Amino acid sequence: MNILAPTNDGSNTLFNEMIGEHYHSAHGALQESKHVFIDAGLKYAHQLYPAQDLSILEVGFGTGLNFILSFAACSEWSVPLNYTGIEAFPLSKETIQQLDYEKFVPNKIWESFIYNYENSLIDKQKLIEGTELAIIHQKLLDYKSNEKFDIIYYDAFSVRHQPEMWTDEVIAHACSFLKDGGIFVSYAITGNLKRALKKCGLQIEKLPGAPGKREMIRGQLIVYS
């Protein structure tokens, strides 16, 4: 069962009773999403590749907050966005609507997302502003695709509460979907995660974390010819 929970920046999240953890930081759902995934991930990739359409694979689609903020940013930049979320336990449309995230993005962005949400669990949907969304209803290790992505948002529950999502095997499987030069970002930073990413050929850097967390990680896949 998921319980609606306010966070310290005034935005809401959910507490998953089965896992024993919030979907977002209790210090601030909105500010964590912006800091880790939008600023350190999406904006960084856009600066590296300003003329390029962007594709994102999110591990742990959850409430959709990372998606709608990415959607709004790419709309502002006039950059087409191809977004795939992996979510083994998708939330209902009604649960997502209870979070009041529509106040954080333009109305046209929110309406396009929420109107297409349920269908995006079945097949990739074309939204407005050149954005496409697919939410894959399966576990990460079961996901198979020939598609490669510019950015991976790794937003699974923490290693303390969901250790199976942070093994070398699972991290390697996620990184196999990165393009050359692709970016991996996560709120988490552990010795095991750093070693796993390095084994996958990523150059990693520690960045300041969102409020309540000292550091986060960003990696880039560098392929030498």
Backbone as a chain_set.jsonl record, in Angstrom:
{"seq": "MNILAPTNDGSNTLFNEMIGEHYHSAHGALQESKHVFIDAGLKYAHQLYPAQDLSILEVGFGTGLNFILSFAACSEWSVPLNYTGIEAFPLSKETIQQLDYEKFVPNKIWESFIYNYENSLIDKQKLIEGTELAIIHQKLLDYKSNEKFDIIYYDAFSVRHQPEMWTDEVIAHACSFLKDGGIFVSYAITGNLKRALKKCGLQIEKLPGAPGKREMIRGQLIVYS", "coords": {"N": [[0.845, -1.201, 0.0], [0.452, 2.263, -0.748], [1.072, 5.35, 0.792], [0.049, 8.682, 0.901], [2.354, 11.306, 1.321], [3.556, 14.315, 2.616], [6.438, 16.346, 1.782], [9.477, 18.094, 2.799], [9.831, 20.339, 1.142], [7.363, 21.123, 0.397], [6.215, 19.685, -1.622], [4.561, 16.624, -2.585], [4.978, 13.1, -1.874], [5.004, 9.5, -2.024], [4.672, 6.959, 0.445], [5.881, 3.778, 0.449], [4.594, 1.044, 1.84], [5.189, -1.665, 1.688], [7.838, -1.815, 0.754], [9.002, -0.091, 2.555], [9.835, 2.548, 2.355], [10.051, 5.953, 1.121], [8.982, 7.173, -2.105], [10.314, 9.388, -3.073], [12.754, 11.78, -1.853], [12.247, 12.582, 1.556], [13.077, 15.035, 2.345], [12.452, 16.682, 0.308], [10.629, 16.199, -2.441], [10.306, 17.408, -4.996], [12.575, 19.119, -5.201], [14.649, 17.252, -5.043], [14.251, 15.715, -7.39], [14.613, 17.676, -9.375], [17.281, 18.463, -8.837], [18.9, 16.098, -9.006], [18.117, 14.615, -11.333], [17.155, 16.352, -13.389], [18.872, 18.72, -13.393], [21.548, 17.643, -13.034], [21.496, 15.582, -14.846], [19.64, 15.703, -17.291], [19.894, 18.468, -18.148], [22.652, 18.663, -18.248], [23.27, 16.781, -20.272], [21.971, 18.039, -22.394], [23.515, 20.338, -22.642], [25.892, 19.182, -23.499], [25.107, 18.063, -25.925], [23.628, 20.01, -27.687], [22.154, 20.285, -30.067], [20.749, 18.016, -30.413], [18.145, 15.54, -30.447], [16.74, 14.026, -27.514], [16.994, 11.032, -25.595], [15.714, 9.07, -22.968], [16.112, 6.611, -20.48], [14.397, 5.53, -17.776], [14.871, 3.983, -14.721], [12.648, 2.835, -12.618], [9.996, 4.27, -12.798], [7.826, 5.127, -11.272], [6.148, 7.736, -9.675], [6.064, 9.432, -11.821], [7.167, 11.962, -11.693], [9.845, 12.668, -12.415], [9.627, 12.333, -15.132], [7.631, 14.26, -16.007], [8.884, 16.68, -15.392], [11.132, 16.512, -17.03], [9.896, 16.415, -19.521], [8.697, 18.977, -19.553], [11.005, 20.592, -19.542], [12.305, 19.869, -21.954], [10.332, 20.626, -23.742], [10.425, 23.383, -23.369], [12.934, 23.901, -24.438], [12.505, 23.212, -27.031], [13.148, 20.619, -27.855], [12.857, 17.408, -29.072], [11.73, 14.555, -27.208], [12.351, 11.266, -26.278], [11.125, 8.941, -24.212], [11.492, 6.307, -21.989], [10.197, 4.404, -19.429], [10.943, 2.097, -16.841], [8.984, 0.053, -14.934], [8.037, -2.053, -12.529], [5.874, -2.176, -10.85], [3.453, -0.427, -11.556], [1.847, 2.659, -10.742], [-1.581, 3.609, -10.134], [-3.548, 5.714, -12.258], [-5.188, 7.396, -10.777], [-3.893, 7.517, -8.294], [-1.519, 8.858, -8.979], [-2.587, 11.316, -9.739], [-3.43, 12.295, -7.269], [-1.158, 13.35, -6.154], [-0.718, 15.963, -6.885], [1.078, 17.048, -8.756], [0.671, 18.499, -11.012], [0.876, 21.227, -10.662], [3.496, 21.905, -10.975], [4.319, 22.011, -13.574], [3.66, 23.289, -16.925], [0.192, 23.5, -17.851], [-0.537, 22.22, -20.266], [1.437, 20.297, -20.551], [1.046, 18.621, -18.315], [-1.622, 17.726, -18.791], [-1.327, 16.347, -21.216], [0.359, 14.282, -20.399], [-1.152, 12.935, -18.311], [-3.465, 12.207, -19.644], [-2.503, 10.346, -21.468], [-1.312, 8.447, -19.908], [-2.242, 5.808, -18.984], [-2.479, 4.4, -21.409], [0.152, 4.46, -22.19], [1.281, 2.482, -20.727], [0.741, 0.304, -22.173], [1.55, 0.633, -24.82], [3.927, 2.56, -26.737], [3.355, 6.034, -26.61], [2.495, 8.96, -28.437], [2.98, 12.133, -27.37], [2.39, 15.66, -26.82], [4.454, 18.303, -28.278], [6.493, 16.85, -29.537], [7.194, 14.713, -27.928], [7.599, 11.383, -26.779], [6.31, 8.597, -24.976], [6.844, 5.63, -23.211], [5.96, 3.185, -20.884], [7.331, 0.555, -19.392], [6.055, -2.335, -18.209], [7.512, -4.249, -16.357], [10.167, -6.138, -14.752], [13.511, -4.828, -14.446], [15.654, -6.565, -15.302], [14.286, -8.186, -17.031], [13.796, -6.631, -19.173], [14.256, -6.108, -22.564], [15.825, -4.744, -25.368], [16.802, -3.21, -28.445], [17.268, -0.601, -28.505], [19.164, 2.325, -27.763], [20.129, 4.728, -25.284], [20.425, 8.224, -24.449], [20.546, 9.095, -21.829], [20.432, 7.672, -18.588], [18.22, 7.557, -15.985], [18.611, 6.526, -12.856], [16.579, 5.45, -10.571], [15.712, 3.7, -8.584], [14.396, 2.2, -5.54], [16.261, 2.524, -2.441], [19.476, 0.917, -1.8], [19.437, -0.218, 0.704], [16.766, -0.925, 1.137], [15.99, -2.2, -1.18], [17.949, -4.158, -2.229], [18.386, -5.884, -4.375], [18.207, -4.399, -6.674], [20.612, -3.187, -7.067], [22.788, -4.718, -7.69], [25.815, -5.907, -9.311], [25.155, -7.22, -11.677], [22.598, -6.202, -12.354], [23.086, -3.437, -12.586], [24.922, -3.485, -14.713], [23.256, -4.484, -16.712], [21.443, -2.37, -17.0], [23.222, -0.338, -17.875], [23.933, -1.325, -20.325], [22.211, -0.288, -22.128], [22.995, 2.24, -22.758], [24.02, 4.83, -24.973], [27.126, 5.471, -26.748], [28.993, 7.812, -25.003], [26.883, 8.346, -23.395], [24.907, 9.294, -20.473], [24.732, 8.512, -17.025], [22.799, 8.898, -14.19], [22.2, 9.093, -10.682], [20.616, 9.367, -7.496], [21.948, 7.997, -5.58], [25.059, 6.954, -4.065], [27.488, 4.712, -3.691], [30.22, 2.596, -2.691], [30.089, 0.128, -4.01], [28.381, 0.725, -6.172], [29.902, 2.623, -7.578], [32.099, 1.02, -8.35], [30.772, -0.871, -9.944], [29.821, 0.697, -12.069], [32.212, 1.599, -13.166], [33.242, -0.834, -14.098], [31.579, -1.159, -16.229], [32.571, 0.611, -18.032], [32.213, 3.301, -17.58], [33.109, 6.66, -16.902], [33.265, 8.168, -13.824], [31.892, 10.646, -11.597], [31.696, 12.385, -8.526], [29.096, 14.323, -7.265], [27.631, 17.183, -5.582], [24.999, 16.26, -3.411], [21.347, 16.173, -3.379], [19.332, 18.148, -1.05], [19.703, 16.832, 2.214], [21.275, 14.746, 1.471], [24.641, 14.037, 1.083], [26.241, 13.516, -1.217], [25.99, 12.618, -4.737], [25.898, 10.565, -7.72], [27.345, 10.725, -11.006], [27.829, 9.36, -14.176], [29.62, 8.728, -17.234], [29.551, 7.098, -20.31], [32.37, 6.167, -21.867], [33.752, 5.315, -24.829], [36.512, 3.974, -26.21], [38.217, 4.062, -29.266]], "CA": [[0.0, 0.0, 0.0], [1.166, 3.53, -0.806], [0.441, 6.393, 1.6], [0.436, 10.034, 0.514], [3.217, 11.885, 2.349], [4.17, 15.604, 2.265], [7.879, 16.451, 2.014], [9.862, 19.372, 3.407], [9.773, 21.484, 0.223], [5.96, 21.388, 0.097], [5.712, 18.736, -2.62], [4.149, 15.335, -2.027], [5.484, 11.834, -2.386], [4.289, 8.352, -1.487], [5.431, 6.013, 1.257], [5.542, 2.411, 0.079], [4.636, 0.254, 3.07], [5.796, -2.966, 1.429], [9.285, -1.597, 0.669], [9.426, 0.618, 3.76], [10.592, 3.74, 1.942], [9.367, 6.923, 0.266], [9.355, 7.197, -3.519], [11.244, 10.509, -3.234], [13.335, 12.224, -0.588], [11.368, 13.282, 2.491], [13.574, 16.405, 2.445], [11.861, 17.457, -0.776], [10.482, 15.4, -3.657], [10.527, 18.236, -6.175], [13.951, 19.601, -5.287], [15.517, 16.117, -5.354], [14.088, 15.38, -8.798], [15.266, 18.717, -10.173], [18.724, 18.487, -8.595], [19.59, 14.882, -9.444], [17.804, 14.121, -12.669], [17.047, 17.429, -14.384], [20.079, 19.547, -13.479], [22.778, 16.862, -13.209], [21.331, 14.636, -15.937], [19.068, 16.204, -18.537], [20.51, 19.728, -18.573], [24.042, 18.36, -18.581], [23.273, 16.154, -21.59], [21.582, 19.052, -23.383], [24.687, 21.188, -22.847], [26.864, 18.423, -24.29], [24.559, 17.768, -27.253], [22.532, 20.988, -27.762], [21.351, 20.195, -31.291], [20.332, 16.619, -30.513], [16.993, 14.997, -29.73], [17.215, 13.308, -26.345], [16.276, 9.825, -25.19], [15.938, 8.764, -21.558], [15.601, 5.391, -19.874], [14.292, 5.692, -16.333], [14.666, 2.777, -13.931], [11.795, 3.24, -11.503], [9.178, 5.393, -13.259], [7.15, 5.581, -10.055], [5.092, 8.742, -9.693], [6.109, 10.21, -13.054], [7.678, 13.313, -11.474], [11.024, 12.91, -13.245], [9.195, 12.45, -16.522], [6.957, 15.514, -16.367], [9.874, 17.764, -15.356], [11.935, 16.358, -18.244], [8.976, 16.789, -20.597], [8.569, 20.435, -19.541], [12.294, 21.187, -19.916], [12.529, 19.655, -23.386], [9.37, 21.475, -24.429], [10.96, 24.75, -23.314], [14.091, 23.975, -25.34], [12.07, 22.725, -28.36], [13.925, 19.403, -28.11], [12.044, 16.191, -28.982], [12.12, 13.665, -26.126], [11.908, 9.874, -26.33], [11.25, 8.563, -22.804], [11.046, 4.968, -21.623], [10.289, 4.118, -18.001], [10.789, 0.709, -16.408], [8.237, 0.089, -13.679], [7.446, -3.367, -12.279], [4.618, -2.016, -10.106], [2.97, 0.906, -11.914], [0.797, 3.273, -9.938], [-2.807, 3.933, -10.855], [-3.706, 7.111, -12.677], [-5.811, 8.126, -9.675], [-2.859, 7.754, -7.283], [-0.638, 9.905, -9.484], [-3.318, 12.587, -9.7], [-3.512, 12.751, -5.88], [0.104, 13.963, -5.744], [-0.783, 17.39, -7.236], [2.269, 17.473, -9.485], [0.318, 19.36, -12.141], [1.225, 22.623, -10.38], [4.919, 22.115, -11.214], [4.591, 22.07, -15.018], [2.554, 23.908, -17.655], [-1.018, 22.677, -17.912], [-0.558, 21.379, -21.469], [2.33, 19.172, -20.292], [0.365, 17.718, -17.393], [-2.788, 17.114, -19.42], [-0.86, 15.38, -22.205], [0.854, 13.123, -19.655], [-2.157, 12.173, -17.573], [-4.398, 11.656, -20.634], [-1.866, 9.223, -22.157], [-0.592, 7.59, -18.951], [-2.654, 4.406, -18.976], [-2.141, 3.801, -22.702], [1.608, 4.323, -22.304], [1.615, 1.206, -20.101], [0.441, -0.731, -23.161], [2.346, 0.878, -26.027], [4.501, 3.909, -26.774], [2.385, 7.061, -26.976], [2.97, 10.264, -28.902], [2.413, 13.235, -26.623], [2.615, 16.915, -27.524], [5.811, 18.859, -28.295], [7.468, 15.888, -30.033], [7.58, 13.787, -26.86], [7.03, 10.04, -26.792], [6.415, 7.96, -23.668], [6.493, 4.221, -23.019], [6.224, 2.689, -19.54], [7.45, -0.891, -19.533], [5.547, -2.959, -16.98], [8.262, -5.465, -16.068], [11.397, -5.919, -14.008], [14.601, -4.345, -15.291], [16.393, -7.655, -15.936], [13.442, -8.776, -18.08], [13.673, -5.661, -20.272], [15.131, -6.352, -23.706], [15.613, -3.757, -26.424], [17.97, -2.797, -29.229], [17.361, 0.853, -28.413], [20.173, 2.902, -26.879], [19.629, 5.972, -24.716], [21.387, 9.281, -24.105], [20.591, 9.285, -20.375], [19.719, 6.758, -17.696], [17.858, 7.995, -14.64], [18.503, 5.329, -12.017], [15.79, 5.957, -9.45], [15.137, 2.603, -7.81], [14.483, 2.365, -4.093], [17.646, 2.473, -1.976], [20.104, -0.402, -1.629], [19.025, -0.744, 2.015], [15.418, -1.488, 1.081], [15.801, -2.964, -2.412], [19.326, -4.47, -2.634], [18.438, -6.612, -5.649], [18.291, -3.444, -7.784], [21.923, -2.537, -7.053], [23.846, -5.702, -7.921], [26.622, -5.684, -10.508], [24.416, -7.728, -12.837], [21.502, -5.293, -12.694], [23.68, -2.184, -13.062], [25.485, -3.749, -16.043], [22.144, -4.605, -17.655], [20.969, -1.007, -17.271], [24.217, 0.413, -18.644], [24.022, -1.863, -21.685], [21.304, 0.479, -22.982], [23.542, 3.578, -22.971], [24.787, 5.169, -26.168], [28.465, 5.991, -26.51], [28.89, 9.173, -24.49], [25.661, 8.476, -22.614], [25.01, 9.754, -19.093], [24.027, 7.778, -15.979], [22.698, 9.676, -12.954], [21.42, 8.527, -9.593], [20.733, 10.029, -6.192], [22.742, 7.134, -4.708], [26.488, 6.818, -4.319], [28.104, 3.734, -2.805], [31.421, 2.01, -3.266], [29.7, -0.924, -4.96], [27.851, 1.349, -7.376], [31.033, 3.204, -8.312], [32.854, -0.065, -8.973], [29.946, -1.473, -10.997], [29.797, 1.603, -13.218], [33.55, 1.573, -13.776], [33.328, -2.09, -14.848], [30.795, -0.973, -17.461], [33.272, 1.553, -18.883], [31.812, 4.684, -17.327], [33.899, 7.564, -16.08], [32.313, 8.636, -12.826], [32.219, 11.808, -10.777], [30.834, 12.664, -7.386], [28.526, 15.665, -7.284], [26.852, 17.465, -4.372], [23.684, 15.639, -3.425], [20.166, 16.979, -3.054], [19.219, 18.343, 0.399], [19.576, 15.613, 2.98], [22.238, 13.751, 0.994], [25.892, 14.765, 0.859], [26.761, 13.339, -2.566], [25.296, 11.788, -5.722], [26.839, 10.088, -8.738], [27.083, 10.848, -12.442], [28.811, 8.636, -14.969], [29.51, 8.875, -18.686], [30.126, 5.958, -21.025], [33.417, 6.572, -22.795], [34.203, 4.184, -25.623], [37.754, 4.313, -26.922], [38.359, 3.306, -30.526]], "C": [[0.871, 1.239, 0.0], [0.375, 4.605, -0.06], [0.954, 7.754, 1.149], [1.217, 10.684, 1.65], [3.77, 13.22, 1.873], [5.672, 15.579, 2.552], [8.231, 17.888, 2.386], [9.84, 20.567, 2.464], [8.337, 21.798, -0.208], [5.377, 20.483, -0.967], [5.402, 17.403, -1.95], [4.957, 14.183, -2.605], [4.592, 10.733, -1.839], [5.227, 7.547, -0.606], [4.94, 4.614, 0.926], [5.701, 1.52, 1.303], [5.319, -1.098, 2.867], [7.327, -2.853, 1.404], [9.808, -0.971, 1.96], [10.185, 1.884, 3.463], [9.71, 4.663, 1.109], [9.839, 6.792, -1.185], [10.39, 8.289, -3.801], [11.78, 10.887, -1.859], [12.297, 12.938, 0.273], [11.829, 14.715, 2.712], [12.997, 17.3, 1.349], [11.814, 16.659, -2.059], [10.849, 16.21, -4.897], [11.986, 18.647, -6.288], [14.937, 18.459, -5.551], [15.454, 15.779, -6.841], [14.791, 16.405, -9.695], [16.782, 18.646, -10.054], [19.431, 17.299, -9.251], [19.366, 14.596, -10.918], [17.725, 15.22, -13.727], [18.362, 18.193, -14.502], [21.334, 18.728, -13.779], [22.701, 15.903, -14.388], [20.901, 15.276, -17.238], [19.746, 17.48, -19.022], [21.965, 19.526, -18.963], [24.141, 17.738, -19.973], [22.918, 17.162, -22.686], [22.724, 20.024, -23.666], [25.742, 20.488, -23.695], [26.413, 18.266, -25.737], [23.382, 18.707, -27.544], [21.635, 20.853, -28.988], [20.682, 18.835, -31.435], [18.996, 16.363, -29.813], [17.517, 14.152, -28.57], [16.338, 12.099, -26.029], [16.691, 9.462, -23.772], [15.338, 7.405, -21.225], [15.576, 5.616, -18.373], [14.024, 4.344, -15.675], [13.935, 3.18, -12.658], [10.948, 4.443, -11.863], [8.341, 5.987, -12.127], [6.024, 6.565, -10.283], [5.037, 9.557, -10.977], [6.696, 11.597, -12.9], [8.902, 13.609, -12.34], [10.635, 13.088, -14.708], [8.585, 13.81, -16.821], [7.917, 16.705, -16.307], [10.776, 17.716, -16.58], [11.143, 16.801, -19.473], [8.88, 18.315, -20.692], [9.861, 21.107, -19.988], [12.54, 21.048, -21.414], [11.549, 20.466, -24.229], [9.867, 22.916, -24.487], [12.115, 24.936, -24.284], [13.737, 23.631, -26.786], [12.905, 21.523, -28.797], [12.995, 18.191, -28.004], [12.615, 15.224, -27.936], [11.501, 12.291, -26.326], [12.172, 9.278, -24.957], [10.669, 7.174, -22.57], [11.253, 4.775, -20.125], [10.125, 2.629, -17.748], [10.107, 0.732, -15.045], [7.515, -1.247, -13.466], [6.087, -3.269, -11.603], [4.048, -0.624, -10.375], [1.83, 1.372, -11.011], [-0.439, 3.504, -10.788], [-2.798, 5.415, -11.242], [-4.258, 7.955, -11.53], [-4.792, 8.451, -8.581], [-1.935, 8.877, -7.718], [-1.322, 11.272, -9.422], [-3.405, 13.153, -8.282], [-2.261, 13.508, -5.427], [0.186, 15.456, -6.064], [0.47, 17.885, -7.956], [1.953, 18.388, -10.662], [0.706, 20.813, -11.915], [2.693, 22.927, -10.678], [5.28, 22.238, -12.688], [3.437, 22.787, -15.712], [1.381, 22.945, -17.823], [-1.021, 21.743, -19.115], [0.34, 20.15, -21.3], [1.637, 18.144, -19.4], [-0.789, 16.996, -18.071], [-2.382, 16.072, -20.454], [-0.359, 14.109, -21.524], [-0.284, 12.302, -19.069], [-3.182, 11.544, -18.517], [-3.827, 10.381, -21.259], [-1.257, 8.188, -21.218], [-0.976, 6.115, -19.069], [-2.326, 3.713, -20.295], [-0.639, 3.607, -22.868], [2.109, 3.067, -21.593], [1.413, 0.036, -21.062], [1.352, -0.603, -24.375], [2.868, 2.303, -25.987], [3.47, 4.896, -27.303], [3.075, 8.332, -27.437], [2.237, 11.339, -28.124], [2.634, 14.514, -27.425], [4.103, 17.273, -27.53], [6.873, 17.836, -28.714], [7.942, 14.884, -29.0], [6.86, 12.455, -27.023], [7.286, 9.379, -25.438], [5.975, 6.504, -23.743], [6.864, 3.838, -21.596], [6.17, 1.17, -19.603], [7.122, -1.549, -18.204], [6.245, -4.305, -16.775], [9.492, -5.116, -15.24], [12.531, -5.566, -14.957], [15.313, -5.479, -16.009], [15.598, -8.351, -17.034], [13.316, -7.862, -19.297], [14.716, -5.958, -21.335], [14.804, -5.336, -24.795], [16.918, -3.529, -27.167], [18.193, -1.293, -29.158], [18.438, 1.259, -27.414], [19.722, 4.306, -26.483], [20.768, 6.941, -24.393], [21.594, 9.386, -22.595], [19.867, 8.126, -19.698], [19.489, 7.473, -16.379], [17.716, 6.724, -13.803], [17.877, 5.737, -10.696], [15.035, 4.831, -8.742], [15.13, 2.965, -6.326], [15.912, 2.074, -3.629], [18.148, 1.041, -1.806], [19.716, -1.029, -0.29], [17.688, -1.466, 1.923], [15.169, -2.339, -0.154], [17.172, -3.363, -2.971], [19.435, -5.171, -3.979], [18.532, -5.677, -6.853], [19.677, -2.807, -7.926], [23.07, -3.523, -7.211], [24.628, -5.343, -9.184], [25.865, -6.103, -11.766], [23.353, -6.741, -13.292], [22.049, -3.965, -13.22], [24.255, -2.361, -14.465], [24.374, -3.852, -17.085], [21.596, -3.218, -18.004], [21.939, -0.268, -18.176], [24.375, -0.105, -20.069], [23.125, -1.102, -22.659], [21.787, 1.911, -23.212], [24.214, 3.696, -24.337], [26.219, 5.508, -25.779], [28.347, 7.454, -26.09], [27.685, 9.399, -23.613], [25.921, 8.729, -21.139], [24.166, 8.866, -18.172], [23.989, 8.662, -14.743], [21.817, 8.95, -11.945], [21.649, 9.355, -8.342], [21.706, 9.281, -5.286], [24.222, 7.243, -5.05], [27.055, 5.882, -3.25], [29.367, 3.212, -3.477], [31.092, 0.954, -4.29], [29.169, -0.333, -6.258], [28.977, 1.946, -8.206], [31.832, 2.114, -9.03], [32.078, -0.701, -10.119], [29.93, -0.609, -12.25], [31.149, 1.622, -13.931], [33.748, 0.297, -14.598], [32.598, -1.999, -16.18], [31.434, 0.041, -18.411], [32.888, 3.001, -18.674], [32.879, 5.409, -16.525], [32.943, 8.211, -15.093], [32.827, 9.872, -12.103], [31.209, 11.931, -9.655], [30.385, 14.115, -7.465], [27.829, 15.918, -5.953], [25.451, 16.86, -4.486], [22.566, 16.639, -3.197], [20.107, 17.169, -1.537], [18.938, 17.034, 1.137], [20.541, 14.525, 2.579], [23.506, 14.479, 0.562], [26.351, 14.701, -0.587], [25.8, 12.513, -3.419], [26.324, 11.388, -6.77], [26.353, 10.423, -10.148], [28.19, 10.108, -13.175], [28.579, 8.895, -16.447], [30.224, 7.722, -19.348], [31.106, 6.481, -22.072], [33.93, 5.343, -23.52], [35.41, 4.619, -26.444], [37.894, 3.434, -28.16], [39.742, 2.696, -30.603]], "O": [[1.908, 1.275, 0.663], [-0.832, 4.751, -0.254], [2.162, 7.955, 1.028], [0.8, 10.625, 2.806], [4.401, 13.268, 0.817], [6.125, 14.875, 3.455], [7.392, 18.785, 2.299], [9.829, 21.706, 2.93], [8.119, 22.641, -1.078], [4.168, 20.503, -1.199], [5.923, 17.1, -0.877], [5.541, 14.289, -3.683], [3.543, 11.008, -1.256], [6.425, 7.46, -0.872], [3.763, 4.292, 1.09], [6.82, 1.269, 1.751], [5.958, -1.613, 3.784], [8.025, -3.697, 1.966], [10.914, -1.277, 2.406], [11.079, 2.269, 4.218], [8.751, 4.222, 0.475], [10.959, 6.354, -1.448], [11.245, 8.125, -4.672], [11.319, 10.381, -0.836], [11.558, 13.793, -0.214], [11.061, 15.535, 3.215], [13.048, 18.526, 1.449], [12.844, 16.457, -2.702], [11.614, 15.748, -5.744], [12.576, 18.534, -7.362], [15.954, 18.668, -6.211], [16.488, 15.578, -7.478], [15.475, 16.042, -10.652], [17.491, 18.756, -11.054], [20.426, 17.467, -9.956], [20.317, 14.362, -11.664], [18.189, 15.026, -14.851], [18.912, 18.304, -15.597], [22.1, 19.077, -14.678], [23.734, 15.453, -14.883], [21.689, 15.384, -18.178], [20.134, 17.566, -20.187], [22.452, 20.151, -19.905], [25.0, 18.125, -20.766], [23.497, 17.138, -23.772], [22.886, 20.481, -24.797], [26.408, 21.122, -24.514], [27.225, 18.327, -26.66], [22.246, 18.244, -27.639], [20.476, 21.266, -28.952], [20.107, 18.539, -32.482], [18.74, 16.891, -28.731], [18.625, 13.621, -28.643], [15.116, 12.136, -26.175], [17.868, 9.535, -23.418], [14.218, 7.085, -21.625], [16.616, 5.864, -17.762], [13.071, 3.649, -16.027], [14.511, 3.778, -11.749], [11.143, 5.524, -11.309], [8.173, 7.203, -12.04], [5.062, 6.272, -10.993], [4.077, 10.293, -11.204], [6.731, 12.354, -13.871], [8.992, 14.682, -12.936], [11.232, 13.888, -15.43], [8.979, 14.456, -17.791], [7.779, 17.643, -17.091], [11.149, 18.76, -17.115], [11.671, 17.482, -20.352], [8.971, 18.878, -21.783], [9.823, 22.086, -20.732], [12.941, 22.009, -22.069], [11.901, 20.938, -25.31], [9.748, 23.586, -25.513], [12.262, 26.0, -24.884], [14.583, 23.748, -27.672], [13.313, 21.421, -29.954], [12.401, 17.969, -26.949], [13.831, 15.094, -27.798], [10.291, 12.16, -26.516], [13.331, 9.122, -24.571], [9.517, 6.899, -22.906], [12.358, 4.961, -19.616], [9.278, 1.975, -18.358], [10.601, 1.362, -14.111], [6.519, -1.54, -14.128], [5.245, -4.155, -11.752], [4.146, 0.261, -9.525], [0.98, 0.59, -10.584], [-0.356, 3.585, -12.014], [-2.125, 6.238, -10.622], [-3.839, 9.097, -11.338], [-4.825, 9.539, -8.006], [-1.602, 9.754, -6.92], [-0.685, 12.27, -9.086], [-3.45, 14.371, -8.111], [-2.299, 14.226, -4.428], [1.074, 16.144, -5.559], [0.874, 19.033, -7.772], [2.856, 18.986, -11.246], [0.852, 21.563, -12.879], [3.097, 24.09, -10.639], [6.426, 22.539, -13.019], [2.347, 22.884, -15.148], [1.565, 21.732, -17.922], [-1.458, 20.597, -19.006], [0.042, 19.084, -21.841], [1.642, 16.948, -19.693], [-0.919, 15.779, -17.938], [-3.021, 15.025, -20.561], [-0.611, 13.0, -21.997], [-0.367, 11.098, -19.31], [-3.711, 10.471, -18.23], [-4.57, 9.444, -21.548], [-0.742, 7.166, -21.671], [-0.102, 5.264, -19.239], [-1.931, 2.547, -20.291], [-0.197, 2.712, -23.588], [3.236, 2.632, -21.827], [1.859, -1.081, -20.798], [1.859, -1.598, -24.893], [2.319, 3.154, -25.288], [2.8, 4.641, -28.304], [4.107, 8.727, -26.896], [1.013, 11.447, -28.207], [3.024, 14.451, -28.591], [4.908, 16.62, -26.865], [8.026, 17.938, -28.294], [8.991, 14.264, -29.18], [5.677, 12.404, -27.359], [8.339, 9.573, -24.829], [4.904, 6.18, -24.254], [7.97, 4.136, -21.146], [5.116, 0.577, -19.834], [7.815, -1.351, -17.206], [5.652, -5.362, -16.989], [9.816, -3.943, -15.052], [12.52, -5.954, -16.126], [15.559, -5.378, -17.211], [16.178, -9.033, -17.879], [12.791, -8.272, -20.332], [15.909, -6.049, -21.045], [13.635, -5.102, -25.102], [18.002, -3.641, -26.594], [19.179, -0.775, -29.682], [18.608, 0.634, -26.368], [19.027, 4.985, -27.238], [21.897, 6.542, -24.108], [22.684, 9.726, -22.136], [18.83, 7.661, -20.169], [20.43, 7.938, -15.736], [16.796, 5.936, -14.024], [18.54, 6.291, -9.819], [13.877, 4.987, -8.355], [15.782, 3.923, -5.911], [16.683, 1.444, -4.354], [17.371, 0.094, -1.687], [19.673, -2.254, -0.173], [17.496, -2.503, 2.559], [14.223, -3.128, -0.173], [17.524, -2.949, -4.075], [20.46, -5.066, -4.652], [18.899, -6.116, -7.944], [19.888, -1.978, -8.81], [24.213, -3.193, -6.894], [24.156, -4.572, -10.02], [25.925, -5.425, -12.792], [23.223, -6.474, -14.486], [21.528, -3.428, -14.198], [24.094, -1.486, -15.315], [24.524, -3.37, -18.207], [21.318, -2.931, -19.169], [21.521, 0.363, -19.146], [24.896, 0.605, -20.929], [23.259, -1.249, -23.874], [21.065, 2.715, -23.801], [24.89, 2.774, -24.793], [26.497, 5.799, -24.616], [27.672, 8.241, -26.754], [27.469, 10.51, -23.13], [26.995, 8.426, -20.618], [23.033, 8.515, -18.5], [25.033, 9.131, -14.288], [20.837, 8.293, -12.297], [22.705, 9.956, -8.147], [22.233, 9.854, -4.333], [24.59, 7.58, -6.175], [27.094, 6.217, -2.066], [29.555, 3.371, -4.683], [31.739, 0.882, -5.335], [29.476, -0.841, -7.337], [28.995, 1.782, -9.426], [32.199, 2.278, -10.193], [32.658, -1.036, -11.151], [30.014, -1.124, -13.365], [31.209, 1.658, -15.16], [34.352, 0.337, -15.67], [32.956, -2.68, -17.141], [30.893, 0.303, -19.485], [33.205, 3.85, -19.507], [33.473, 4.856, -15.6], [31.912, 8.75, -15.496], [34.032, 10.108, -12.013], [30.029, 11.622, -9.816], [31.189, 15.017, -7.7], [27.469, 14.967, -5.259], [24.808, 16.943, -5.532], [22.806, 17.799, -2.864], [20.764, 16.429, -0.804], [18.073, 16.247, 0.75], [20.634, 13.496, 3.248], [23.453, 15.421, -0.228], [26.803, 15.705, -1.138], [24.925, 11.813, -2.907], [27.477, 11.816, -6.717], [25.159, 10.41, -10.447], [29.362, 10.227, -12.819], [27.472, 9.24, -16.86], [31.359, 7.398, -19.001], [30.718, 7.147, -23.032], [34.479, 4.433, -22.899], [35.321, 5.528, -27.27], [37.711, 2.218, -28.101], [40.066, 2.021, -31.58]]}, "num_chains": 1, "name": "protein.A"}
